[in-house]
């Protein structure tokens, strides 16, 4: 038995919200595995601000 969502009037997302999510998905930065490791290590060392 599935729980009902709080927004049962509209089962699909509004088009504007879907468009924004699609744009964010397409423009998301892609990092190589080495870059990801470097970013994590820099964060652990405290060289760069994580919120940057």
N, CA, C and O atoms as a MOPAC input file, in Angstrom:
PM7 MOZYME 1SCF
protein

 N      0.83600 1    -1.17900 1     0.00000 1
 C      0.00000 1     0.00000 1     0.00000 1
 C      0.88400 1     1.24600 1     0.00000 1
 O      1.71000 1     1.43100 1     0.89400 1
 N      0.70300 1     2.09300 1    -1.00600 1
 C      1.52600 1     3.29000 1    -1.13400 1
 C      0.96000 1     4.42500 1    -0.29400 1
 O     -0.25500 1     4.61700 1    -0.24400 1
 N      1.83500 1     5.17900 1     0.36800 1
 C      1.34200 1     6.35400 1     1.09700 1
 C      0.96000 1     7.45100 1     0.11200 1
 O      1.61300 1     7.62900 1    -0.91600 1
 N     -0.09000 1     8.17400 1     0.43200 1
 C     -0.52400 1     9.25300 1    -0.44900 1
 C      0.35900 1    10.47200 1    -0.23700 1
 O      0.74000 1    10.79700 1     0.88800 1
 N      0.67200 1    11.13500 1    -1.33000 1
 C      1.46600 1    12.34700 1    -1.21300 1
 C      0.58300 1    13.48900 1    -0.74300 1
 O     -0.64000 1    13.44500 1    -0.88000 1
 N      1.21700 1    14.50700 1    -0.19000 1
 C      0.45800 1    15.63900 1     0.32600 1
 C     -0.15500 1    16.45300 1    -0.80500 1
 O     -1.13700 1    17.16600 1    -0.59800 1
 N      0.41900 1    16.34900 1    -1.99700 1
 C     -0.08800 1    17.10300 1    -3.13700 1
 C     -0.78000 1    16.13700 1    -4.08900 1
 O     -0.26900 1    15.86200 1    -5.17500 1
 N     -1.93300 1    15.62500 1    -3.69300 1
 C     -2.61600 1    14.62400 1    -4.50200 1
 C     -3.37100 1    15.24300 1    -5.67100 1
 O     -3.80400 1    14.52300 1    -6.57100 1
 N     -3.53700 1    16.56800 1    -5.67500 1
 C     -4.25800 1    17.22600 1    -6.75200 1
 C     -3.47300 1    17.17000 1    -8.06100 1
 O     -4.06300 1    17.00300 1    -9.12900 1
 N     -2.16000 1    17.30700 1    -7.98700 1
 C     -1.32100 1    17.32100 1    -9.18000 1
 C     -0.27200 1    16.21800 1    -9.07800 1
 O      0.75400 1    16.41200 1    -8.42500 1
 N     -0.50200 1    15.06100 1    -9.70800 1
 C      0.45300 1    13.95800 1    -9.58300 1
 C      1.77700 1    14.21300 1   -10.29700 1
 O      2.79300 1    13.62500 1    -9.92500 1
 N      1.78900 1    15.07900 1   -11.32000 1
 C      3.03100 1    15.38200 1   -12.02400 1
 C      3.54200 1    16.74800 1   -11.59600 1
 O      2.79800 1    17.56500 1   -11.05400 1
 N      4.82400 1    16.98000 1   -11.84800 1
 C      5.41700 1    18.26600 1   -11.48100 1
 C      4.92800 1    19.35200 1   -12.42900 1
 O      4.63000 1    19.08600 1   -13.59300 1
 N      4.85100 1    20.56100 1   -11.92900 1
 C      4.49600 1    21.66300 1   -12.82700 1
 C      5.57900 1    21.83600 1   -13.88700 1
 O      6.75300 1    21.59400 1   -13.60600 1
 N      5.21300 1    22.24400 1   -15.08400 1
 C      6.19500 1    22.36300 1   -16.16400 1
 C      7.36300 1    23.29000 1   -15.82400 1
 O      8.50000 1    22.98700 1   -16.18400 1
 N      7.11800 1    24.39700 1   -15.14900 1
 C      8.20300 1    25.33600 1   -14.84000 1
 C      9.24400 1    24.67500 1   -13.94800 1
 O     10.44400 1    24.83000 1   -14.17400 1
 N      8.79800 1    23.94900 1   -12.95100 1
 C      9.73500 1    23.28100 1   -12.04300 1
 C     10.53000 1    22.21200 1   -12.78900 1
 O     11.72400 1    22.03900 1   -12.54800 1
 N      9.87500 1    21.50700 1   -13.68200 1
 C     10.55200 1    20.47300 1   -14.46600 1
 C     11.60300 1    21.09600 1   -15.37900 1
 O     12.69500 1    20.54900 1   -15.53400 1
 N     11.28000 1    22.23900 1   -15.98400 1
 C     12.22400 1    22.92200 1   -16.86900 1
 C     13.45800 1    23.36000 1   -16.08800 1
 O     14.58300 1    23.19000 1   -16.55800 1
 N     13.25600 1    23.92000 1   -14.90200 1
 C     14.38300 1    24.36900 1   -14.08500 1
 C     15.27000 1    23.19000 1   -13.71200 1
 O     16.49500 1    23.29400 1   -13.77300 1
 N     14.66900 1    22.07500 1   -13.32800 1
 C     15.45800 1    20.89200 1   -12.96700 1
 C     16.23400 1    20.36200 1   -14.16800 1
 O     17.38100 1    19.93900 1   -14.02400 1
 N     15.62400 1    20.38200 1   -15.34600 1
 C     16.32300 1    19.92600 1   -16.54900 1
 C     17.51200 1    20.82200 1   -16.86400 1
 O     18.58200 1    20.33100 1   -17.22300 1
 N     17.33400 1    22.13000 1   -16.73400 1
 C     18.43500 1    23.06200 1   -17.00300 1
 C     19.56300 1    22.83200 1   -16.01100 1
 O     20.73100 1    22.78700 1   -16.39800 1
 N     19.22600 1    22.68700 1   -14.73900 1
 C     20.26300 1    22.44800 1   -13.73200 1
 C     20.99200 1    21.14200 1   -13.99600 1
 O     22.20700 1    21.05900 1   -13.81400 1
 N     20.26400 1    20.12800 1   -14.42000 1
 C     20.88500 1    18.83500 1   -14.69600 1
 C     21.85300 1    18.94800 1   -15.86800 1
 O     22.93300 1    18.35800 1   -15.83500 1
 N     21.48400 1    19.68700 1   -16.88900 1
 C     22.32600 1    19.80500 1   -18.07500 1
 C     23.53100 1    20.69800 1   -17.84400 1
 O     24.56500 1    20.51400 1   -18.48700 1
 N     23.41900 1    21.66200 1   -16.93800 1
 C     24.52500 1    22.59500 1   -16.72100 1
 C     25.35500 1    22.23900 1   -15.49600 1
 O     26.24600 1    22.99400 1   -15.10900 1
 N     25.06800 1    21.09700 1   -14.88600 1
 C     25.81400 1    20.67200 1   -13.70400 1
 C     27.27100 1    20.43000 1   -14.07600 1
 O     27.56800 1    19.88100 1   -15.13700 1
 N     28.18100 1    20.84600 1   -13.18900 1
 C     29.60400 1    20.65800 1   -13.45900 1
 C     29.96700 1    19.19200 1   -13.30900 1
 O     29.49600 1    18.51400 1   -12.39500 1
 N     30.80600 1    18.71000 1   -14.20800 1
 C     31.26700 1    17.32700 1   -14.16600 1
 C     32.73500 1    17.32200 1   -13.76900 1
 O     33.54900 1    18.02600 1   -14.36700 1
 N     33.06900 1    16.53300 1   -12.76500 1
 C     34.43600 1    16.43700 1   -12.28600 1
 C     34.96100 1    15.03500 1   -12.54500 1
 O     34.22400 1    14.05300 1   -12.45400 1
 N     36.24700 1    14.95800 1   -12.87000 1
 C     36.86600 1    13.64600 1   -13.02200 1
 C     37.06200 1    13.04100 1   -11.63400 1
 O     36.91800 1    13.72700 1   -10.62200 1
 N     37.38600 1    11.76700 1   -11.60000 1
 C     37.60000 1    11.09300 1   -10.31800 1
 C     38.73800 1    11.75700 1    -9.54800 1
 O     38.66300 1    11.90700 1    -8.32900 1
 N     39.78900 1    12.15500 1   -10.26100 1
 C     40.92900 1    12.79700 1    -9.60000 1
 C     40.52400 1    14.13800 1    -8.99400 1
 O     40.94200 1    14.47800 1    -7.88800 1
 N     39.70900 1    14.89400 1    -9.72400 1
 C     39.25400 1    16.18700 1    -9.21100 1
 C     38.38500 1    16.00600 1    -7.96700 1
 O     38.48900 1    16.78300 1    -7.01800 1
 N     37.53400 1    14.98800 1    -7.97300 1
 C     36.68100 1    14.74300 1    -6.80800 1
 C     37.52100 1    14.42100 1    -5.57900 1
 O     37.24700 1    14.91500 1    -4.48500 1
 N     38.53600 1    13.59900 1    -5.76300 1
 C     39.41800 1    13.25100 1    -4.64100 1
 C     40.15200 1    14.49100 1    -4.14900 1
 O     40.27900 1    14.70500 1    -2.94300 1
 N     40.63800 1    15.31000 1    -5.08600 1
 C     41.35200 1    16.53700 1    -4.71600 1
 C     40.44500 1    17.47700 1    -3.93300 1
 O     40.87200 1    18.06800 1    -2.94100 1
 N     39.19900 1    17.62000 1    -4.36900 1
 C     38.25700 1    18.50900 1    -3.69400 1
 C     37.99200 1    18.02600 1    -2.27100 1
 O     37.96000 1    18.82500 1    -1.33500 1
 N     37.80200 1    16.72200 1    -2.11200 1
 C     37.53800 1    16.17000 1    -0.78100 1
 C     38.75000 1    16.36300 1     0.12200 1
 O     38.60400 1    16.76700 1     1.27600 1
 N     39.94100 1    16.07800 1    -0.39000 1
 C     41.14600 1    16.23100 1     0.42700 1
 C     41.37900 1    17.68900 1     0.81000 1
 O     41.77900 1    17.97500 1     1.93900 1
 N     41.13400 1    18.60600 1    -0.11100 1
 C     41.27800 1    20.02500 1     0.21900 1
 C     40.27400 1    20.43300 1     1.29100 1
 O     40.59000 1    21.23300 1     2.17200 1
 N     39.06900 1    19.88500 1     1.21500 1
 C     38.06400 1    20.18900 1     2.22900 1
 C     38.46200 1    19.66300 1     3.59100 1
 O     38.24100 1    20.32200 1     4.60700 1
 N     39.05400 1    18.47000 1     3.61500 1
 C     39.48900 1    17.89400 1     4.88900 1
 C     40.65600 1    18.67800 1     5.48300 1
 O     40.75100 1    18.83900 1     6.69900 1
 N     41.54000 1    19.16100 1     4.61700 1
 C     42.67600 1    19.95300 1     5.09500 1
 C     42.24600 1    21.34500 1     5.51600 1
 O     42.88800 1    21.97100 1     6.35900 1
 N     41.16800 1    21.82700 1     4.93300 1
 C     40.68700 1    23.16000 1     5.27200 1
 C     41.30600 1    24.24300 1     4.41600 1
 O     41.27700 1    25.41300 1     4.79600 1
 N     41.87300 1    23.88200 1     3.25500 1
 C     42.47600 1    24.88400 1     2.37800 1
 C     41.41800 1    25.80700 1     1.78200 1
 O     41.59000 1    27.02600 1     1.76700 1
 N     40.33600 1    25.23300 1     1.29600 1
 C     39.26900 1    26.01300 1     0.67400 1
 C     38.00300 1    25.89600 1     1.50200 1
 O     37.78800 1    24.91600 1     2.21500 1
 N     37.18200 1    26.90700 1     1.38900 1
 C     35.88700 1    26.86200 1     2.04700 1
 C     34.98000 1    25.91100 1     1.28000 1
 O     34.95700 1    25.94200 1     0.04900 1
 N     34.24800 1    25.08300 1     1.97000 1
 C     33.35800 1    24.12600 1     1.31600 1
 C     32.18200 1    24.85200 1     0.67700 1
 O     31.63900 1    24.38500 1    -0.32400 1
 N     31.78100 1    25.98600 1     1.24200 1
 C     30.63400 1    26.71800 1     0.71000 1
 C     30.97700 1    27.50000 1    -0.54300 1
 O     30.08600 1    28.09100 1    -1.15400 1
 N     32.21600 1    27.52200 1    -0.93700 1
 C     32.65800 1    28.29800 1    -2.09100 1
 C     32.07400 1    27.80000 1    -3.37500 1
 O     32.35500 1    28.35500 1    -4.43800 1

